[in-house]
């Protein structure tokens, strides 16, 4: 991603974090007016006016874009944990209700963790979904609108910054649409998932145009994978593959993390290895293909118990430290989108060939089938392995209509039963305070 070297260093990071907290706080308070803490922040300090005068200037453009990217990186890690619990990549390992609700698939829009937890959560605090993603989306769109008004003379590398901001807005909106049942943006009307996927596609198109103009191949391919993902979610698999085919082998674009502060840590690591409140779900603990262990699902049996004292603690090793990067987009994801398009077009063996390229890369036996349904099931299996703990499986389960395991009504290990909610309802605070939602 675009990182201006002038802003490297501890002092600059503190400024970036301050902007990353204040700008979203003002925006979110306007959007979710019932949050008392944010209301007090606005009424006492009026940070939005201070920021408009002192910080939202062309001279700070690179810093503001970096801040927006940092907000998305935090939101992505939070979403992976939440989606991993709901989508059965992770298993809850604590008695804390805020965590158990994710695994149990029961969400209360009036006060569940997904509605209220922010990127400032630490320790055993649960992860958030709505606020981190909403903040990240607002930040990216806000700086994008400013960059569109500023000039090349005012902002060095403005076109690359536009590409970065637009791509991060696109990804924030993709995750909102994949995870939320409905979405509201900027006090606007309630939007369907399809509405938000379309908006995301538009942002990715803006990012592609800007990245091409700026000659930024990494941003260009980031946006291509993102637009392919948005199109795939709209059931436009052939058009999605058109973008995905342009992504070169070996491409990977990472979200970055560090130990500078809790909000900059890799939350997936913190939830499993750190707080030990989650564990790898049983279905991923012995993942093999024709008797050969799949190395793409990196896990480790610690032989210990999680925080609740009963759940076997299996570590995920995709992200082995607090500063491990998380891929936002990869060529493997792009190839699997192409495989799905080939299968949809009747080119079954072309899809099989792509699967076997991925198998050969990691030493798995080749896959062989001429049966369309079996090939589709293998593509789904490949996505589960290649994209493990990468933010995809929750939406894949809905898109492919995969069964809920354990099924709704089954007894939950800590009491109660499993629910059937596979997306997060729009928070009640949004419904109560948004004049455009009935």
C-alpha positions as CSV (number, residue, x, y, z in Angstrom):
1,X,0.0,0.0,0.0
2,X,1.1,3.6,-0.4
3,X,3.1,4.7,2.7
4,X,4.7,8.1,2.6
5,X,8.2,7.8,4.1
6,X,8.0,11.3,5.6
7,X,5.6,10.0,8.2
8,X,7.7,7.1,9.5
9,X,8.8,7.3,13.1
10,X,7.2,7.1,16.6
11,X,6.0,10.7,16.7
12,X,4.3,10.5,13.3
13,X,2.6,7.2,14.4
14,X,1.2,8.9,17.5
15,X,-0.2,11.7,15.4
16,X,-1.7,9.2,12.9
17,X,-3.3,7.3,15.8
18,X,-4.7,10.5,17.2
19,X,-6.3,11.4,13.9
20,X,-7.5,7.8,13.4
21,X,-9.4,8.1,16.7
22,X,-10.7,11.7,16.4
23,X,-11.9,11.7,12.9
24,X,-14.0,8.5,13.1
25,X,-15.3,9.6,16.5
26,X,-16.8,12.7,15.1
27,X,-18.2,10.9,12.1
28,X,-19.6,8.1,14.1
29,X,-21.2,10.4,16.6
30,X,-23.0,12.1,13.8
31,X,-24.1,8.7,12.4
32,X,-24.9,7.0,15.7
33,X,-26.1,9.9,17.9
34,X,-27.1,7.8,20.9
35,X,-23.6,7.0,22.0
36,X,-23.2,9.1,25.1
37,X,-19.4,9.1,25.2
38,X,-19.1,10.3,21.7
39,X,-21.8,12.9,22.3
40,X,-19.8,14.3,25.2
41,X,-16.7,14.3,23.0
42,X,-18.4,16.5,20.5
43,X,-20.2,18.8,22.8
44,X,-17.1,19.5,25.0
45,X,-14.2,19.5,22.6
46,X,-15.9,20.1,19.1
47,X,-13.1,18.0,17.5
48,X,-14.6,18.1,14.1
49,X,-14.1,21.9,13.8
50,X,-10.5,21.6,15.1
51,X,-9.7,18.8,12.6
52,X,-11.3,20.7,9.7
53,X,-9.1,23.8,10.4
54,X,-5.9,22.1,11.5
55,X,-5.6,18.6,10.1
56,X,-7.9,18.1,7.1
57,X,-5.5,20.0,4.8
58,X,-3.6,19.0,1.7
59,X,-0.3,19.0,3.6
60,X,-1.7,16.1,5.7
61,X,-3.1,14.1,2.8
62,X,-0.7,11.2,3.1
63,X,-1.1,11.0,6.8
64,X,-4.8,10.9,6.6
65,X,-4.8,8.2,4.0
66,X,-2.4,6.1,6.2
67,X,-4.8,6.7,9.1
68,X,-7.7,5.4,7.0
69,X,-5.7,2.4,6.0
70,X,-4.8,1.7,9.7
71,X,-8.5,1.9,10.7
72,X,-9.3,-0.7,8.0
73,X,-6.5,-3.0,9.1
74,X,-7.9,-3.0,12.7
75,X,-11.5,-3.6,11.4
76,X,-10.3,-6.4,9.2
77,X,-8.7,-8.3,12.1
78,X,-11.7,-7.8,14.3
79,X,-14.0,-9.0,11.5
80,X,-11.9,-12.1,10.9
81,X,-12.3,-13.2,14.6
82,X,-16.0,-12.4,14.6
83,X,-16.6,-14.1,11.3
84,X,-14.4,-17.0,12.2
85,X,-16.6,-17.7,15.3
86,X,-19.9,-17.3,13.4
87,X,-18.5,-19.2,10.3
88,X,-17.0,-22.0,12.3
89,X,-13.3,-21.4,11.7
90,X,-12.9,-20.7,15.4
91,X,-14.5,-22.1,18.5
92,X,-15.2,-20.0,21.6
93,X,-13.0,-20.9,24.6
94,X,-14.3,-18.5,27.3
95,X,-17.3,-18.2,29.5
96,X,-17.7,-14.5,28.6
97,X,-21.1,-14.0,27.0
98,X,-19.9,-11.4,24.6
99,X,-17.7,-14.0,22.9
100,X,-20.1,-16.9,23.2
101,X,-22.9,-15.1,21.3
102,X,-20.7,-15.1,18.1
103,X,-20.1,-18.8,18.3
104,X,-23.7,-19.6,19.2
105,X,-25.0,-17.5,16.2
106,X,-27.3,-15.3,18.4
107,X,-27.1,-11.5,18.0
108,X,-29.0,-8.9,19.9
109,X,-29.0,-5.6,17.9
110,X,-29.7,-3.6,21.1
111,X,-26.4,-4.3,22.8
112,X,-24.4,-7.2,21.5
113,X,-20.6,-6.9,21.2
114,X,-20.8,-6.6,17.4
115,X,-22.7,-3.3,17.7
116,X,-20.5,-1.5,20.2
117,X,-16.9,-2.8,20.5
118,X,-14.4,-0.5,18.9
119,X,-10.8,-0.8,17.9
120,X,-9.7,0.4,21.3
121,X,-10.8,-2.9,22.9
122,X,-8.0,-4.7,24.8
123,X,-7.4,-7.9,26.7
124,X,-10.3,-10.3,26.8
125,X,-12.8,-7.6,25.4
126,X,-14.8,-9.1,22.6
127,X,-14.3,-8.0,19.0
128,X,-16.5,-5.5,17.2
129,X,-17.9,-5.5,13.7
130,X,-20.2,-2.5,13.0
131,X,-18.2,0.4,14.5
132,X,-14.7,-0.7,13.3
133,X,-16.0,-1.2,9.7
134,X,-18.2,1.9,9.7
135,X,-15.3,4.0,10.9
136,X,-12.9,2.5,8.4
137,X,-15.4,3.1,5.5
138,X,-16.1,6.7,6.7
139,X,-12.4,7.5,7.0
140,X,-11.6,6.2,3.6
141,X,-14.5,7.9,1.9
142,X,-13.9,11.2,3.7
143,X,-10.3,11.5,2.6
144,X,-11.2,10.3,-0.9
145,X,-13.7,13.2,-1.2
146,X,-11.0,15.6,0.0
147,X,-8.4,14.3,-2.5
148,X,-10.9,14.6,-5.3
149,X,-11.1,18.4,-4.5
150,X,-7.5,19.0,-3.9
151,X,-5.0,19.4,-6.8
152,X,-1.8,17.6,-7.8
153,X,0.0,20.8,-7.0
154,X,-1.3,20.7,-3.4
155,X,-0.8,17.0,-2.8
156,X,2.3,15.0,-4.0
157,X,1.3,11.6,-5.3
158,X,-2.3,12.5,-5.1
159,X,-3.4,9.9,-7.7
160,X,-1.8,7.1,-5.8
161,X,-3.4,8.3,-2.6
162,X,-6.8,8.3,-4.3
163,X,-6.2,4.7,-5.4
164,X,-5.3,3.7,-1.8
165,X,-8.3,5.5,-0.2
166,X,-10.8,4.2,-2.8
167,X,-9.5,0.6,-2.4
168,X,-9.8,0.7,1.4
169,X,-13.3,2.1,1.1
170,X,-14.2,-0.7,-1.3
171,X,-12.9,-3.4,1.1
172,X,-14.6,-1.9,4.1
173,X,-17.9,-1.9,2.2
174,X,-17.4,-5.5,1.0
175,X,-17.0,-6.7,4.6
176,X,-20.0,-4.6,5.7
177,X,-22.1,-6.2,3.0
178,X,-20.7,-9.7,3.6
179,X,-21.2,-9.6,7.3
180,X,-24.2,-7.3,8.0
181,X,-27.8,-8.2,7.1
182,X,-28.4,-4.6,6.0
183,X,-26.3,-1.5,6.1
184,X,-26.8,2.3,6.6
185,X,-24.2,4.8,5.5
186,X,-23.9,8.5,6.5
187,X,-27.4,8.7,7.9
188,X,-28.8,7.4,4.7
189,X,-31.5,4.8,4.1
190,X,-31.2,1.1,4.9
191,X,-29.3,-0.6,2.2
192,X,-29.4,-4.2,1.1
193,X,-26.2,-6.2,0.7
194,X,-26.6,-5.9,-3.1
195,X,-26.7,-2.1,-2.8
196,X,-23.5,-2.1,-0.8
197,X,-21.7,-4.6,-3.1
198,X,-22.5,-2.2,-6.0
199,X,-21.1,0.7,-4.1
200,X,-17.9,-1.3,-3.3
201,X,-17.5,-2.2,-7.0
202,X,-17.7,1.5,-7.8
203,X,-15.0,2.3,-5.3
204,X,-12.8,-0.4,-6.7
205,X,-13.3,0.9,-10.2
206,X,-12.1,4.3,-9.0
207,X,-9.1,2.7,-7.4
208,X,-8.2,0.8,-10.6
209,X,-8.4,3.9,-12.7
210,X,-6.2,5.9,-10.3
211,X,-3.7,3.1,-9.8
212,X,-3.3,2.7,-13.5
213,X,-2.8,6.4,-13.9
214,X,-0.2,6.4,-11.0
215,X,1.6,3.3,-12.3
216,X,1.0,1.5,-9.0
217,X,0.8,-2.2,-9.8
218,X,0.3,-3.3,-6.2
219,X,-2.7,-1.0,-5.7
220,X,-4.0,-1.9,-9.2
221,X,-4.1,-5.7,-8.3
222,X,-5.4,-5.0,-4.8
223,X,-8.4,-3.3,-6.4
224,X,-8.8,-5.9,-9.1
225,X,-9.1,-8.7,-6.5
226,X,-11.5,-6.5,-4.5
227,X,-13.7,-5.7,-7.5
228,X,-13.7,-9.4,-8.5
229,X,-14.9,-10.2,-4.9
230,X,-17.6,-7.6,-5.1
231,X,-18.8,-8.9,-8.4
232,X,-18.7,-12.5,-7.2
233,X,-21.0,-11.6,-4.4
234,X,-23.4,-10.1,-7.0
235,X,-23.4,-13.5,-8.8
236,X,-21.5,-12.0,-11.7
237,X,-18.9,-14.7,-11.8
238,X,-17.8,-14.2,-15.5
239,X,-17.2,-10.5,-15.0
240,X,-15.4,-11.2,-11.7
241,X,-13.1,-13.6,-13.5
242,X,-12.3,-10.9,-16.1
243,X,-10.7,-8.9,-13.2
244,X,-9.2,-11.9,-11.5
245,X,-7.4,-13.2,-14.6
246,X,-5.3,-10.0,-14.7
247,X,-3.8,-10.6,-11.3
248,X,-0.3,-12.1,-11.6
249,X,0.9,-15.2,-9.9
250,X,2.6,-14.5,-6.6
251,X,0.6,-11.3,-5.9
252,X,-0.2,-10.6,-2.3
253,X,-1.2,-7.4,-0.6
254,X,-1.0,-7.3,3.2
255,X,-2.7,-5.4,6.0
256,X,0.1,-4.5,8.5
257,X,0.2,-4.8,12.3
258,X,2.6,-3.9,15.0
259,X,3.0,-3.8,18.8
260,X,2.9,0.0,19.0
261,X,-0.5,-0.1,20.6
262,X,-3.4,-2.5,21.2
263,X,-5.4,-1.2,18.3
264,X,-2.4,-1.9,16.0
265,X,-2.0,-5.5,17.1
266,X,-3.1,-8.5,15.1
267,X,-6.4,-9.2,16.9
268,X,-6.6,-12.8,15.5
269,X,-3.3,-13.6,17.4
270,X,-4.5,-11.7,20.5
271,X,-7.8,-13.7,20.6
272,X,-6.2,-17.1,20.2
273,X,-2.6,-17.1,21.5
274,X,-2.9,-14.0,23.6
275,X,-6.2,-14.0,25.6
276,X,-6.8,-17.7,24.7
277,X,-10.6,-17.0,24.5
278,X,-10.9,-18.7,21.1
279,X,-9.4,-21.9,19.6
280,X,-9.3,-23.4,16.1
281,X,-12.7,-25.0,15.3
282,X,-12.6,-28.9,15.4
283,X,-13.4,-29.2,11.7
284,X,-10.0,-27.5,10.8
285,X,-7.9,-29.5,13.3
286,X,-7.2,-32.5,11.0
287,X,-7.7,-31.2,7.5
288,X,-6.3,-33.6,4.9
289,X,-6.7,-34.3,1.2
290,X,-6.4,-38.0,0.3
291,X,-4.6,-38.6,3.6
292,X,-2.1,-35.8,3.2
293,X,-2.3,-32.9,5.7
294,X,-3.2,-29.6,4.1
295,X,-0.3,-27.2,5.1
296,X,-2.4,-24.2,4.1
297,X,-4.3,-24.5,7.3
298,X,-1.5,-23.7,9.8
299,X,-2.5,-24.8,13.3
300,X,-0.9,-26.2,16.4
301,X,-2.2,-28.4,19.2
302,X,-0.9,-26.9,22.4
303,X,-2.1,-29.7,24.6
304,X,-3.6,-27.1,27.0
305,X,-7.0,-25.7,27.6
306,X,-8.4,-22.3,26.6
307,X,-9.5,-19.7,29.2
308,X,-12.7,-21.6,30.1
309,X,-10.6,-24.5,31.3
310,X,-12.4,-27.0,29.1
311,X,-12.0,-26.2,25.4
312,X,-8.9,-27.8,23.8
313,X,-6.6,-24.9,22.9
314,X,-5.5,-25.2,19.3
315,X,-3.5,-22.3,18.1
316,X,-3.9,-20.8,14.6
317,X,-0.4,-20.3,13.1
318,X,-1.5,-18.2,10.1
319,X,-0.5,-15.2,12.2
320,X,2.1,-16.3,14.8
321,X,2.8,-12.9,16.4
322,X,1.1,-9.7,17.4
323,X,2.6,-8.0,14.4
324,X,1.9,-10.7,11.7
325,X,0.5,-9.3,8.5
326,X,-2.9,-10.4,7.2
327,X,-3.5,-10.7,3.4
328,X,-6.2,-8.4,2.0
329,X,-5.9,-9.9,-1.5
330,X,-3.9,-12.7,-3.1
331,X,-3.4,-14.4,-6.4
332,X,-4.7,-17.6,-5.0
333,X,-8.1,-16.0,-4.3
334,X,-8.1,-14.6,-7.8
335,X,-7.4,-18.1,-9.3
336,X,-10.2,-19.6,-7.4
337,X,-12.6,-17.0,-8.7
338,X,-11.4,-17.9,-12.2
339,X,-12.0,-21.6,-11.4
340,X,-15.5,-20.9,-10.4
341,X,-16.1,-19.0,-13.6
342,X,-14.7,-21.8,-15.7
343,X,-16.9,-24.3,-14.0
344,X,-20.0,-22.1,-14.5
345,X,-19.1,-21.8,-18.2
346,X,-18.9,-25.6,-18.5
347,X,-15.1,-25.8,-18.6
348,X,-14.8,-28.4,-15.9
349,X,-11.3,-29.5,-16.6
350,X,-10.0,-25.9,-16.7
351,X,-11.4,-25.5,-13.2
352,X,-9.7,-28.8,-12.2
353,X,-6.4,-27.6,-13.6
354,X,-6.5,-24.4,-11.5
355,X,-7.1,-26.5,-8.4
356,X,-4.1,-28.7,-9.2
357,X,-1.9,-25.7,-9.7
358,X,-2.7,-24.7,-6.1
359,X,-2.2,-28.3,-4.9
360,X,1.1,-28.6,-6.6
361,X,2.3,-25.4,-4.9
362,X,1.8,-27.0,-1.4
363,X,2.6,-30.6,-2.2
364,X,-1.0,-32.0,-2.1
365,X,-2.0,-34.9,-4.4
366,X,-3.8,-33.9,-7.6
367,X,-7.6,-33.6,-7.7
368,X,-9.5,-35.4,-10.5
369,X,-13.2,-35.3,-11.4
370,X,-15.5,-34.7,-14.4
371,X,-18.5,-34.2,-12.2
372,X,-19.6,-30.6,-12.0
373,X,-21.0,-30.8,-8.5
374,X,-17.9,-32.6,-7.1
375,X,-15.7,-29.9,-8.7
376,X,-17.8,-27.1,-7.1
377,X,-17.5,-28.8,-3.7
378,X,-13.7,-29.0,-4.2
379,X,-13.6,-25.3,-5.1
380,X,-15.4,-24.6,-1.9
381,X,-13.0,-26.8,0.0
382,X,-10.0,-25.0,-1.6
383,X,-11.4,-21.6,-0.6
384,X,-11.7,-22.9,3.0
385,X,-8.0,-23.8,3.0
386,X,-6.5,-21.1,0.9
387,X,-8.5,-18.3,2.6
388,X,-8.5,-19.7,6.1
389,X,-9.0,-16.9,8.7
390,X,-8.9,-14.4,5.9
391,X,-12.4,-12.9,6.2
392,X,-14.1,-15.0,3.5
393,X,-15.8,-18.1,5.0
394,X,-18.7,-16.4,6.7
395,X,-20.0,-15.0,3.4
396,X,-19.0,-18.2,1.5
397,X,-21.3,-20.2,3.8
398,X,-24.2,-18.0,2.8
399,X,-23.3,-17.7,-0.9
400,X,-22.9,-21.5,-1.3
401,X,-25.8,-22.2,1.1
402,X,-23.6,-24.5,3.2
403,X,-25.3,-26.2,6.2
404,X,-25.0,-24.7,9.7
405,X,-22.9,-27.0,11.9
406,X,-24.0,-27.6,14.6
407,X,-27.6,-27.1,13.3
408,X,-29.9,-24.5,14.8
409,X,-31.5,-25.8,18.0
410,X,-28.6,-28.0,19.0
411,X,-27.4,-27.7,22.5
412,X,-24.5,-25.2,23.0
413,X,-21.7,-26.4,25.2
414,X,-22.1,-23.6,27.7
415,X,-25.9,-23.7,27.9
416,X,-28.7,-22.6,25.6
417,X,-28.9,-23.6,21.9
418,X,-27.4,-22.6,18.6
419,X,-29.2,-20.0,16.6
420,X,-29.6,-19.6,12.9
421,X,-28.3,-16.0,12.4
422,X,-25.7,-15.9,9.7
423,X,-25.4,-12.2,9.4
424,X,-25.3,-9.3,11.9
425,X,-28.6,-7.2,12.1
426,X,-28.4,-3.5,11.8
427,X,-27.8,-2.2,15.3
428,X,-30.8,-0.7,17.1
429,X,-28.9,2.5,17.8
430,X,-28.8,3.1,14.0
431,X,-32.5,2.5,13.6
432,X,-33.3,4.8,16.5
433,X,-31.2,7.7,15.5
434,X,-31.2,7.6,11.7
435,X,-34.1,9.7,10.4
436,X,-34.0,7.9,7.1
437,X,-34.8,4.5,8.5
438,X,-38.4,3.7,9.6
